[in-house]
């Protein structure tokens, strides 16, 4: 694909199961550059993105938005060009007729680390405000671990069997992202 005239029609691409029979994210796109569209269980478009490693991006999205990641469609590129990738993404959004929720109001939920601080109880918030810096870090790590357990339990109910490791340094700031 070398020009925007070769933009594939999203509706013509095949749906691929997000999680295979072994409980793994499809790894055939590991290290591949391209554009991908993610669909929920009812095959309603949730998000369109592009990546230098589609496989890693699919893993991140599964961890961040597991209940929205059941199917995907993909168009790889052997000659990556950001302008072309963005043109494909934009064409797919236009083809959809509306901007997917993950490219609009939920964009941060799809593209940014999970913010465990948002789940802090009032008591935890009070403790955090009144604590010294070291105690604040410990509290944030505890909250992040609690959210991590919830995420892993949700993935387990989806049948995910792949190894999931979160970046331990980010937990100190109350964020969860894959390592």
KEDO-275989 format. One line per field, with one value per residue: residue number from 1; residue in three letters; x, y, z of N, C-alpha, C in turn. Coordinates in nm, 3 decimals, always signed. Layout:
// residues N
i	NUM/... $
aa	Ala/... $
n.px	X/... $
n.py	Y/... $
n.pz	Z/... $
ca.px	X/... $
ca.py	Y/... $
ca.pz	Z/... $
c.px	X/... $
c.py	Y/... $
c.pz	Z/... $
//
This chain:
// residues 179
i	1/2/3/4/5/6/7/8/9/10/11/12/13/14/15/16/17/18/19/20/21/22/23/24/25/26/27/28/29/30/31/32/33/34/35/36/37/38/39/40/41/42/43/44/45/46/47/48/49/50/51/52/53/54/55/56/57/58/59/60/61/62/63/64/65/66/67/68/69/70/71/72/73/74/75/76/77/78/79/80/81/82/83/84/85/86/87/88/89/90/91/92/93/94/95/96/97/98/99/100/101/102/103/104/105/106/107/108/109/110/111/112/113/114/115/116/117/118/119/120/121/122/123/124/125/126/127/128/129/130/131/132/133/134/135/136/137/138/139/140/141/142/143/144/145/146/147/148/149/150/151/152/153/154/155/156/157/158/159/160/161/162/163/164/165/166/167/168/169/170/171/172/173/174/175/176/177/178/179 $
aa	Unk/Unk/Unk/Unk/Unk/Unk/Unk/Unk/Unk/Unk/Unk/Unk/Unk/Unk/Unk/Unk/Unk/Unk/Unk/Unk/Unk/Unk/Unk/Unk/Unk/Unk/Unk/Unk/Unk/Unk/Unk/Unk/Unk/Unk/Unk/Unk/Unk/Unk/Unk/Unk/Unk/Unk/Unk/Unk/Unk/Unk/Unk/Unk/Unk/Unk/Unk/Unk/Unk/Unk/Unk/Unk/Unk/Unk/Unk/Unk/Unk/Unk/Unk/Unk/Unk/Unk/Unk/Unk/Unk/Unk/Unk/Unk/Unk/Unk/Unk/Unk/Unk/Unk/Unk/Unk/Unk/Unk/Unk/Unk/Unk/Unk/Unk/Unk/Unk/Unk/Unk/Unk/Unk/Unk/Unk/Unk/Unk/Unk/Unk/Unk/Unk/Unk/Unk/Unk/Unk/Unk/Unk/Unk/Unk/Unk/Unk/Unk/Unk/Unk/Unk/Unk/Unk/Unk/Unk/Unk/Unk/Unk/Unk/Unk/Unk/Unk/Unk/Unk/Unk/Unk/Unk/Unk/Unk/Unk/Unk/Unk/Unk/Unk/Unk/Unk/Unk/Unk/Unk/Unk/Unk/Unk/Unk/Unk/Unk/Unk/Unk/Unk/Unk/Unk/Unk/Unk/Unk/Unk/Unk/Unk/Unk/Unk/Unk/Unk/Unk/Unk/Unk/Unk/Unk/Unk/Unk/Unk/Unk/Unk/Unk/Unk/Unk/Unk/Unk $
n.px	+0.086/+0.085/-0.028/-0.302/-0.505/-0.540/-0.700/-0.846/-1.181/-1.351/-1.572/-1.533/-1.328/-1.215/-1.359/-1.175/-1.123/-1.069/-0.955/-0.797/-0.856/-0.681/-0.677/-0.527/-0.418/-0.441/-0.143/-0.035/+0.008/+0.221/+0.475/+0.400/+0.307/+0.026/-0.328/-0.606/-0.930/-1.151/-1.401/-1.702/-1.875/-2.114/-2.034/-2.011/-1.856/-1.594/-1.346/-1.083/-0.755/-0.401/-0.077/+0.268/+0.320/+0.091/+0.001/+0.094/-0.051/-0.313/-0.311/-0.281/-0.523/-0.707/-0.657/-0.721/-0.989/-1.157/-1.422/-1.504/-1.364/-1.384/-1.371/-1.169/-1.055/-0.810/-0.557/-0.256/+0.068/+0.343/+0.509/+0.530/+0.366/+0.281/+0.090/-0.058/-0.156/-0.315/-0.497/-0.631/-0.746/-0.915/-1.080/-1.211/-1.351/-1.521/-1.659/-1.797/-1.987/-2.036/-1.830/-1.641/-1.689/-1.452/-1.278/-1.366/-1.541/-1.445/-1.175/-0.938/-0.962/-0.906/-0.652/-0.474/-0.287/-0.446/-0.609/-0.582/-0.625/-0.869/-1.045/-1.026/-1.138/-1.334/-1.215/-0.956/-0.876/-0.873/-0.677/-0.461/-0.431/-0.351/-0.116/+0.246/+0.497/+0.613/+0.427/+0.211/+0.290/+0.292/+0.021/-0.091/+0.021/-0.106/-0.376/-0.353/-0.280/-0.515/-0.694/-0.563/-0.600/-0.877/-0.891/-0.745/-0.909/-1.139/-1.039/-0.981/-1.238/-1.307/-1.163/-0.897/-0.565/-0.309/+0.009/+0.009/+0.167/+0.210/+0.358/+0.569/+0.677/+0.499/+0.282/+0.342/+0.259/-0.004/-0.099/-0.180/-0.028/+0.073/+0.381 $
n.py	-0.116/+0.201/+0.443/+0.671/+0.595/+0.328/+0.251/+0.021/-0.109/-0.106/-0.268/-0.480/-0.627/-0.911/-1.034/-1.094/-1.310/-1.179/-1.306/-1.612/-1.973/-2.073/-1.886/-1.660/-1.340/-1.286/-1.350/-1.313/-1.066/-0.955/-0.721/-0.607/-0.335/-0.121/-0.051/-0.087/-0.205/-0.223/-0.426/-0.479/-0.745/-0.768/-0.698/-0.426/-0.134/-0.009/+0.120/+0.268/+0.237/+0.295/+0.145/+0.074/-0.175/-0.391/-0.612/-0.562/-0.330/-0.429/-0.597/-0.406/-0.261/-0.462/-0.509/-0.260/-0.214/-0.450/-0.554/-0.451/-0.557/-0.789/-0.864/-0.795/-0.607/-0.575/-0.394/-0.430/-0.278/-0.275/-0.073/+0.155/+0.460/+0.743/+0.932/+0.788/+0.580/+0.728/+0.828/+0.596/+0.523/+0.748/+0.724/+0.485/+0.560/+0.750/+0.580/+0.427/+0.604/+0.728/+0.858/+0.622/+0.533/+0.499/+0.661/+0.902/+1.034/+0.841/+0.823/+0.857/+0.640/+0.428/+0.483/+0.567/+0.484/+0.284/+0.459/+0.415/+0.575/+0.696/+0.521/+0.535/+0.519/+0.737/+0.741/+0.652/+0.863/+1.073/+0.975/+0.980/+1.255/+1.346/+1.219/+1.159/+1.176/+0.918/+0.744/+0.809/+0.701/+0.428/+0.391/+0.448/+0.238/+0.022/+0.072/+0.057/-0.213/-0.333/-0.258/-0.380/-0.651/-0.664/-0.615/-0.836/-1.044/-0.993/-1.036/-1.305/-1.412/-1.377/-1.572/-1.535/-1.637/-1.553/-1.428/-1.157/-0.863/-0.586/-0.260/-0.208/+0.033/+0.230/+0.176/+0.297/+0.551/+0.525/+0.428/+0.192/-0.001/-0.208/-0.386 $
n.pz	+0.000/-0.106/-0.150/-0.081/-0.240/-0.227/-0.013/+0.195/+0.213/+0.510/+0.572/+0.402/+0.505/+0.693/+0.998/+1.289/+1.557/+1.876/+2.096/+2.089/+2.066/+2.255/+2.448/+2.401/+2.272/+1.930/+1.772/+1.523/+1.424/+1.547/+1.580/+1.342/+1.134/+1.106/+1.053/+1.266/+1.359/+1.626/+1.765/+1.956/+2.135/+1.994/+1.747/+1.702/+1.610/+1.805/+1.834/+1.642/+1.548/+1.486/+1.456/+1.536/+1.622/+1.602/+1.750/+2.019/+2.070/+2.053/+2.277/+2.485/+2.455/+2.514/+2.785/+2.890/+2.807/+2.821/+2.792/+2.557/+2.353/+2.133/+1.868/+1.580/+1.297/+1.046/+0.871/+0.735/+0.678/+0.469/+0.413/+0.615/+0.678/+0.833/+0.745/+0.555/+0.716/+0.895/+0.711/+0.633/+0.878/+0.916/+0.691/+0.749/+0.978/+0.864/+0.687/+0.873/+0.958/+1.201/+1.461/+1.633/+1.978/+2.121/+1.984/+2.042/+2.301/+2.484/+2.439/+2.598/+2.773/+2.608/+2.510/+2.708/+3.009/+3.267/+3.516/+3.833/+4.050/+4.023/+4.134/+4.402/+4.736/+4.951/+5.200/+5.137/+4.975/+5.160/+5.338/+5.161/+5.103/+5.353/+5.402/+5.411/+5.150/+5.101/+5.217/+5.059/+4.810/+4.875/+4.929/+4.677/+4.528/+4.653/+4.587/+4.308/+4.281/+4.368/+4.165/+3.955/+4.022/+3.980/+3.704/+3.604/+3.694/+3.545/+3.287/+3.311/+3.327/+3.066/+2.951/+2.898/+2.872/+2.848/+2.962/+3.176/+3.253/+3.450/+3.447/+3.708/+3.808/+3.728/+3.887/+4.125/+4.085/+4.069/+3.830/+3.571/+3.329/+3.060/+3.078 $
ca.px	+0.000/+0.174/-0.101/-0.434/-0.603/-0.554/-0.761/-0.942/-1.312/-1.358/-1.677/-1.485/-1.225/-1.263/-1.355/-1.081/-1.151/-0.968/-0.889/-0.806/-0.899/-0.584/-0.685/-0.423/-0.445/-0.385/-0.007/+0.017/+0.037/+0.331/+0.576/+0.345/+0.254/-0.099/-0.447/-0.695/-1.060/-1.191/-1.546/-1.751/-1.932/-2.220/-1.965/-2.029/-1.725/-1.562/-1.223/-0.994/-0.622/-0.290/+0.032/+0.391/+0.312/-0.053/-0.017/+0.108/-0.165/-0.432/-0.299/-0.310/-0.666/-0.779/-0.640/-0.789/-1.131/-1.180/-1.559/-1.528/-1.267/-1.420/-1.336/-1.096/-1.020/-0.677/-0.490/-0.113/+0.141/+0.485/+0.581/+0.455/+0.365/+0.179/-0.015/-0.141/-0.226/-0.420/-0.599/-0.712/-0.828/-1.019/-1.174/-1.292/-1.445/-1.622/-1.739/-1.882/-2.098/-2.019/-1.700/-1.652/-1.678/-1.312/-1.209/-1.436/-1.544/-1.369/-1.042/-0.836/-0.975/-0.846/-0.514/-0.390/-0.285/-0.560/-0.583/-0.640/-0.661/-1.011/-1.124/-0.997/-1.252/-1.319/-1.117/-0.824/-0.845/-0.838/-0.546/-0.363/-0.409/-0.288/+0.006/+0.372/+0.521/+0.637/+0.299/+0.127/+0.332/+0.244/-0.124/-0.118/+0.054/-0.212/-0.494/-0.322/-0.286/-0.656/-0.749/-0.497/-0.673/-1.007/-0.866/-0.706/-1.029/-1.225/-0.976/-0.997/-1.375/-1.308/-1.086/-0.761/-0.463/-0.175/+0.076/-0.011/+0.255/+0.198/+0.480/+0.568/+0.709/+0.378/+0.192/+0.376/+0.187/-0.146/-0.134/-0.155/-0.004/+0.153/+0.526 $
ca.py	+0.000/+0.316/+0.569/+0.671/+0.539/+0.186/+0.235/-0.089/-0.084/-0.176/-0.371/-0.593/-0.702/-1.024/-1.025/-1.188/-1.323/-1.110/-1.406/-1.740/-2.088/-2.095/-1.775/-1.564/-1.244/-1.332/-1.296/-1.307/-0.926/-0.910/-0.649/-0.557/-0.198/-0.112/+0.009/-0.192/-0.163/-0.314/-0.440/-0.547/-0.878/-0.757/-0.651/-0.281/-0.070/+0.062/+0.198/+0.249/+0.289/+0.246/+0.111/+0.014/-0.316/-0.414/-0.710/-0.495/-0.239/-0.511/-0.638/-0.289/-0.231/-0.569/-0.485/-0.135/-0.212/-0.591/-0.585/-0.392/-0.616/-0.926/-0.885/-0.685/-0.613/-0.515/-0.372/-0.409/-0.200/-0.309/+0.053/+0.243/+0.603/+0.794/+0.998/+0.683/+0.513/+0.820/+0.836/+0.473/+0.538/+0.849/+0.669/+0.385/+0.635/+0.805/+0.466/+0.386/+0.698/+0.802/+0.832/+0.522/+0.589/+0.497/+0.769/+1.025/+1.063/+0.743/+0.812/+0.836/+0.504/+0.336/+0.517/+0.603/+0.384/+0.282/+0.547/+0.353/+0.680/+0.726/+0.423/+0.551/+0.548/+0.865/+0.720/+0.649/+1.000/+1.149/+0.925/+1.027/+1.399/+1.369/+1.136/+1.205/+1.126/+0.773/+0.680/+0.829/+0.603/+0.297/+0.390/+0.438/+0.101/-0.066/+0.096/+0.003/-0.360/-0.370/-0.244/-0.485/-0.776/-0.656/-0.629/-0.975/-1.128/-0.971/-1.104/-1.448/-1.449/-1.378/-1.687/-1.495/-1.720/-1.497/-1.366/-1.011/-0.798/-0.441/-0.188/-0.182/+0.173/+0.311/+0.151/+0.394/+0.675/+0.490/+0.395/+0.055/-0.019/-0.328/-0.369 $
ca.pz	+0.000/-0.114/-0.161/-0.019/-0.333/-0.195/+0.118/+0.195/+0.272/+0.638/+0.566/+0.322/+0.578/+0.774/+1.144/+1.351/+1.700/+1.956/+2.180/+2.021/+2.147/+2.362/+2.543/+2.367/+2.167/+1.804/+1.764/+1.386/+1.391/+1.631/+1.505/+1.215/+1.132/+1.033/+1.110/+1.316/+1.410/+1.733/+1.775/+2.076/+2.115/+1.893/+1.627/+1.688/+1.609/+1.929/+1.828/+1.528/+1.577/+1.405/+1.546/+1.485/+1.661/+1.621/+1.858/+2.149/+2.085/+2.083/+2.418/+2.570/+2.450/+2.585/+2.929/+2.927/+2.771/+2.787/+2.751/+2.424/+2.260/+2.098/+1.728/+1.518/+1.155/+1.037/+0.743/+0.763/+0.579/+0.463/+0.401/+0.705/+0.655/+0.925/+0.669/+0.495/+0.826/+0.941/+0.605/+0.643/+0.999/+0.891/+0.593/+0.819/+1.063/+0.773/+0.641/+0.984/+0.969/+1.326/+1.524/+1.740/+2.113/+2.160/+1.915/+2.082/+2.445/+2.563/+2.381/+2.703/+2.827/+2.511/+2.474/+2.823/+3.117/+3.358/+3.630/+3.952/+4.146/+4.006/+4.210/+4.545/+4.824/+5.022/+5.307/+5.075/+4.931/+5.280/+5.381/+5.064/+5.123/+5.483/+5.415/+5.356/+5.015/+5.101/+5.246/+4.940/+4.710/+4.922/+4.910/+4.533/+4.487/+4.704/+4.504/+4.175/+4.291/+4.378/+4.030/+3.877/+4.051/+3.912/+3.560/+3.579/+3.714/+3.429/+3.175/+3.335/+3.288/+2.920/+2.904/+2.861/+2.935/+2.827/+3.077/+3.181/+3.351/+3.453/+3.479/+3.852/+3.837/+3.710/+4.000/+4.229/+4.055/+4.060/+3.692/+3.526/+3.188/+3.040/+3.076 $
c.px	+0.090/+0.100/-0.238/-0.540/-0.627/-0.615/-0.865/-1.074/-1.322/-1.458/-1.632/-1.382/-1.289/-1.255/-1.259/-1.114/-1.036/-0.886/-0.907/-0.846/-0.806/-0.585/-0.581/-0.475/-0.373/-0.248/+0.048/+0.052/+0.147/+0.438/+0.528/+0.287/+0.122/-0.208/-0.538/-0.823/-1.105/-1.343/-1.584/-1.815/-2.039/-2.166/-1.997/-1.891/-1.705/-1.444/-1.149/-0.861/-0.521/-0.169/+0.153/+0.400/+0.167/-0.078/-0.009/-0.009/-0.292/-0.429/-0.336/-0.459/-0.747/-0.773/-0.723/-0.941/-1.178/-1.321/-1.595/-1.444/-1.301/-1.376/-1.248/-1.079/-0.889/-0.634/-0.345/-0.050/+0.288/+0.572/+0.508/+0.475/+0.250/+0.062/-0.112/-0.221/-0.341/-0.532/-0.690/-0.804/-0.944/-1.123/-1.266/-1.393/-1.557/-1.715/-1.837/-2.002/-2.096/-1.881/-1.719/-1.626/-1.533/-1.226/-1.270/-1.427/-1.467/-1.225/-0.933/-0.842/-0.910/-0.696/-0.421/-0.390/-0.410/-0.523/-0.655/-0.683/-0.809/-1.101/-1.102/-1.125/-1.230/-1.215/-0.975/-0.782/-0.802/-0.699/-0.435/-0.329/-0.330/-0.153/+0.130/+0.394/+0.539/+0.507/+0.204/+0.161/+0.280/+0.093/-0.160/-0.087/-0.055/-0.339/-0.472/-0.329/-0.431/-0.722/-0.691/-0.569/-0.808/-0.991/-0.833/-0.825/-1.124/-1.170/-0.991/-1.138/-1.392/-1.230/-0.944/-0.661/-0.323/-0.122/+0.059/+0.079/+0.241/+0.331/+0.479/+0.597/+0.586/+0.280/+0.216/+0.306/+0.036/-0.193/-0.101/-0.139/+0.086/+0.301/+0.578 $
c.py	+0.123/+0.447/+0.556/+0.616/+0.391/+0.161/+0.124/-0.048/-0.169/-0.291/-0.495/-0.679/-0.805/-0.992/-1.132/-1.190/-1.261/-1.208/-1.541/-1.852/-2.118/-1.982/-1.668/-1.461/-1.294/-1.267/-1.286/-1.164/-0.868/-0.845/-0.592/-0.417/-0.199/-0.042/-0.105/-0.130/-0.267/-0.308/-0.510/-0.681/-0.879/-0.706/-0.505/-0.217/+0.015/+0.157/+0.166/+0.314/+0.242/+0.232/+0.060/-0.133/-0.344/-0.507/-0.645/-0.400/-0.316/-0.559/-0.523/-0.260/-0.337/-0.546/-0.363/-0.141/-0.353/-0.622/-0.527/-0.457/-0.764/-0.962/-0.770/-0.714/-0.537/-0.498/-0.341/-0.329/-0.240/-0.183/+0.158/+0.390/+0.658/+0.858/+0.896/+0.612/+0.600/+0.832/+0.713/+0.483/+0.634/+0.798/+0.567/+0.453/+0.692/+0.694/+0.420/+0.479/+0.781/+0.768/+0.730/+0.586/+0.596/+0.602/+0.904/+1.040/+0.962/+0.727/+0.787/+0.697/+0.401/+0.359/+0.546/+0.490/+0.394/+0.366/+0.490/+0.456/+0.714/+0.633/+0.436/+0.583/+0.684/+0.854/+0.719/+0.788/+1.087/+1.107/+0.977/+1.174/+1.427/+1.300/+1.208/+1.135/+0.974/+0.697/+0.695/+0.726/+0.464/+0.285/+0.375/+0.298/+0.003/-0.051/+0.037/-0.150/-0.408/-0.364/-0.351/-0.618/-0.778/-0.678/-0.774/-1.070/-1.114/-1.043/-1.256/-1.494/-1.451/-1.496/-1.654/-1.578/-1.661/-1.433/-1.215/-0.956/-0.648/-0.379/-0.150/-0.036/+0.262/+0.293/+0.252/+0.528/+0.649/+0.457/+0.250/+0.054/-0.141/-0.294/-0.413 $
c.pz	+0.000/-0.126/-0.099/-0.114/-0.305/-0.058/+0.113/+0.259/+0.398/+0.633/+0.490/+0.395/+0.670/+0.924/+1.195/+1.500/+1.779/+2.039/+2.112/+2.117/+2.263/+2.464/+2.522/+2.268/+2.043/+1.781/+1.622/+1.343/+1.478/+1.543/+1.373/+1.234/+1.057/+1.110/+1.154/+1.369/+1.510/+1.750/+1.904/+2.039/+2.006/+1.759/+1.596/+1.706/+1.735/+1.917/+1.699/+1.563/+1.476/+1.496/+1.472/+1.522/+1.699/+1.738/+1.996/+2.174/+2.119/+2.228/+2.511/+2.573/+2.524/+2.735/+2.971/+2.909/+2.735/+2.739/+2.615/+2.316/+2.233/+1.956/+1.682/+1.370/+1.142/+0.892/+0.774/+0.649/+0.584/+0.452/+0.483/+0.674/+0.737/+0.850/+0.609/+0.605/+0.879/+0.838/+0.609/+0.764/+0.974/+0.792/+0.659/+0.913/+0.978/+0.723/+0.748/+1.001/+1.096/+1.383/+1.636/+1.876/+2.161/+2.091/+1.952/+2.233/+2.531/+2.515/+2.486/+2.761/+2.736/+2.494/+2.590/+2.926/+3.205/+3.481/+3.753/+4.055/+4.139/+4.087/+4.362/+4.622/+4.889/+5.131/+5.251/+5.029/+5.049/+5.330/+5.291/+5.087/+5.251/+5.500/+5.363/+5.222/+5.009/+5.125/+5.128/+4.832/+4.748/+4.900/+4.763/+4.480/+4.531/+4.619/+4.364/+4.175/+4.297/+4.238/+3.938/+3.898/+3.982/+3.762/+3.526/+3.596/+3.595/+3.306/+3.188/+3.296/+3.137/+2.863/+2.862/+2.941/+2.923/+2.954/+3.069/+3.291/+3.338/+3.495/+3.627/+3.888/+3.824/+3.825/+4.112/+4.207/+4.041/+3.921/+3.661/+3.374/+3.173/+3.031/+2.942 $
//
